[in-house]
């Protein structure tokens, strides 16, 4: 009795699966969250959680976290973040979001790989967004010239160094560029993006999903009594620490302070 030829499919069909996955990915809009060492975790994680909610409901959208390499990076807290993709793997995302921070973000102004990626991605991106001082990085990439923009209130005047007009708003939309104010404003920005991309109903669903209903124990911020005197030294320290090796960048920023 001779064995009959097997009609079963080969067990190893990984190449076929990978090709199918690649075809599906090409149909999706990719929202790239850009990371670099020392960023403020909430600047990234808040909007990422919101947009991930949209991606879970919409197969036409995916979110990725992109960095120079896949190695985990430090943030300004004990949390470390591992990118899901490299810059090279996501050269032309549908949208990008750049988080901010203090001294490490200012140091990143001299990171040519990071700034180059932002400039390149923005050439084809439909949306270019930032949270907090991430807008300073957009400015260094030449993406804010002639536009209205915002950032953390302590650094807002420094936006003039990139040719932007500083605006004191929770988020500012000027063409394809949308910048958010400090840290927690990134969640508001992200909900605005969900509404823009998928409608009011979906944005409301996502808001309920993350139970976003801010009620800070001390109430809303009283901007008339902002603690400039207490926090201004922190800005100066961040500038000196972040740009100690790049006096030309410090001079450029402070010339517009």
Order of alpha helices (4+ residues) and beta strands (2+ residues): alpha-beta-alpha-beta-beta-beta-beta-beta-alpha-alpha-beta-alpha-beta-beta-beta-beta-alpha-alpha-alpha-alpha
